[in-house]
């Protein structure tokens, strides 16, 4: 069994107090749930024991050529100039930023497997088990659970390393996630991966 830790959309625009998307409740929930601090612990331990850490960031290129006005979720992104690749907005939060040798996958939709090289990277590393961290629980985390499950990965969601824009959305998503993913926390990860 070979494992990887996925760090999903923990970027400045969503998780930082000055982030534009974070103002929609994400920043407050990330703070309340201590998502960044817990994820930093998970990353530190995974690096120590040799579990690859793979980052996934959502964003759009200059001019937003990948953007779709039909997307209910992303409909205001272009107008508000949010999650623009190559800017501070789409940099991973400073407390958990990737090392130079760590993989960073860029996506333009919710699902990190859709039109990205994530599956190729995982297959090349012979990964069969995924630990998940990230924001938002009901979006990228749930999507990764569904896509990972259907691709044959064992999925382990780190419940203290994820957050949503509000507690209700988080809990609703967790009800689905628990049906397809094993639920871990950082303490269990560290205990199991020693």
C-alpha positions in Angstrom: 0.0 0.0 0.0 1.5 3.3 -1.1 -0.1 6.5 0.2 -0.1 10.2 -0.7 -1.4 13.3 1.1 -3.5 15.6 -1.1 -3.7 19.3 -0.1 -6.8 20.6 -1.9 -7.4 24.3 -2.7 -5.8 25.7 0.5 -4.9 28.8 -1.3 -4.8 32.5 -0.2 -8.0 33.6 -2.0 -10.0 31.0 0.0 -8.1 30.6 3.3 -6.4 33.9 4.0 -8.1 36.8 5.8 -7.5 39.0 2.8 -8.7 36.4 0.3 -11.7 37.5 -1.8 -13.4 34.0 -1.8 -12.6 33.6 1.8 -15.0 36.4 2.7 -17.9 34.1 1.8 -17.4 32.2 5.1 -14.4 30.0 4.2 -11.8 32.0 6.1 -13.9 32.0 9.3 -14.6 28.3 9.1 -10.9 27.5 8.3 -10.0 29.6 11.4 -12.6 28.0 13.6 -11.8 24.5 12.6 -8.0 25.2 12.7 -7.7 23.6 9.2 -4.4 25.2 8.3 -2.7 24.3 11.6 -4.0 20.7 11.5 -3.0 20.3 7.8 0.5 21.7 8.6 0.8 18.8 11.2 -0.3 16.3 8.6 2.2 17.6 6.0 5.1 17.7 8.5 4.5 14.1 9.5 4.0 12.8 5.9 7.2 14.5 4.9 9.0 12.9 7.9 7.8 9.4 7.0 8.2 9.7 3.3 4.5 10.0 2.2 4.4 12.2 -0.9 2.5 15.5 -0.4 0.7 16.6 -3.6 -0.9 20.0 -3.8 -4.0 20.8 -6.0 -4.9 24.4 -6.7 -7.9 25.9 -8.4 -7.4 28.8 -10.7 -7.8 30.4 -14.1 -5.3 31.8 -16.5 -5.0 35.5 -17.4 -8.2 36.5 -19.3 -10.1 33.5 -17.8 -10.1 31.4 -21.0 -11.1 28.3 -19.0 -13.9 30.1 -17.2 -17.6 29.2 -18.0 -20.4 31.7 -17.4 -22.7 28.7 -17.1 -21.0 27.6 -13.8 -23.2 28.6 -10.9 -20.2 28.3 -8.6 -17.7 30.2 -10.7 -20.1 32.7 -12.3 -18.7 35.8 -10.4 -15.0 34.7 -10.5 -14.1 36.6 -13.7 -16.0 39.8 -12.7 -14.3 39.8 -9.3 -10.9 38.7 -10.7 -10.7 35.8 -8.2 -8.4 32.8 -8.2 -6.2 34.1 -11.0 -3.2 31.8 -11.6 0.3 33.2 -11.1 -0.9 35.7 -8.5 -1.0 35.8 -4.7 -4.6 34.6 -4.8 -3.7 31.1 -6.0 -0.5 30.6 -3.9 -0.8 28.0 -1.3 -1.2 29.4 2.2 2.3 30.3 3.6 2.0 28.0 6.6 1.7 24.9 4.4 3.4 25.9 1.1 4.9 23.2 -1.0 8.6 22.4 -1.1 10.3 22.9 -4.5 10.3 19.2 -5.3 6.6 18.6 -4.4 4.0 18.3 -7.1 1.4 21.1 -7.7 -1.6 20.2 -9.9 -3.6 23.0 -11.3 -7.3 22.6 -12.0 -10.0 24.8 -13.5 -13.0 23.0 -12.1 -14.1 21.4 -8.8 -12.9 17.9 -9.4 -9.1 17.6 -9.2 -9.1 14.6 -11.6 -11.0 16.4 -14.4 -8.7 17.5 -17.2 -5.6 17.5 -14.9 -2.5 15.3 -14.6 -3.4 14.2 -11.1 -4.2 10.6 -12.0 -1.0 10.3 -14.1 1.1 11.6 -11.2 -0.6 9.1 -8.7 -0.2 6.2 -11.1 3.5 7.1 -11.7 4.1 7.0 -8.0 2.1 3.7 -7.6 -0.2 5.5 -5.1 -3.3 3.5 -4.1 -4.4 5.3 -0.9 -5.2 9.0 -0.6 -5.3 11.1 2.6 -7.4 14.2 1.9 -7.1 17.8 3.3 -8.7 20.9 1.9 -11.5 23.4 1.4 -14.4 23.1 0.7 -15.8 19.9 2.2 -18.9 19.9 -0.1 -16.9 20.8 -3.2 -13.3 19.7 -3.8 -13.2 17.3 -0.9 -16.4 15.5 -1.7 -15.6 15.5 -5.4 -12.2 13.9 -4.7 -13.8 11.3 -2.5 -16.2 10.4 -5.3 -13.6 10.4 -8.1 -11.0 8.7 -6.0 -13.4 6.0 -5.0 -14.5 5.4 -8.5 -10.9 5.1 -9.7 -10.1 2.4 -7.2 -8.2 4.4 -4.6 -8.7 3.9 -0.9 -9.7 7.3 0.4 -9.0 8.6 3.9 -10.5 12.0 4.7 -8.8 13.9 7.5 -11.8 15.3 9.2 -9.8 18.0 11.1 -8.0 19.1 8.0 -11.1 20.2 6.0 -13.6 23.0 6.1 -16.5 24.6 4.3 -18.1 28.0 4.1 -20.6 27.1 6.9 -21.1 24.2 9.4 -24.3 23.0 7.7 -22.7 22.4 4.3 -19.7 20.7 6.0 -22.0 18.3 7.9 -24.1 17.5 4.9 -21.1 16.7 2.9 -19.6 14.6 5.7 -22.7 12.4 5.7 -21.9 11.5 2.1 -18.1 11.3 2.5 -18.5 8.8 5.4 -20.2 6.4 3.0 -17.2 6.3 0.6 -14.2 7.3 2.6 -12.5 6.2 5.8 -12.6 9.0 8.3 -9.3 9.8 10.0 -7.9 12.8 11.9 -4.2 14.0 12.2 -3.8 12.0 15.4 -4.8 8.8 13.7 -2.7 9.5 10.7 0.4 10.0 12.9 -0.3 6.9 14.9 -0.8 4.7 11.9 2.0 6.1 9.8 4.8 5.8 12.3 
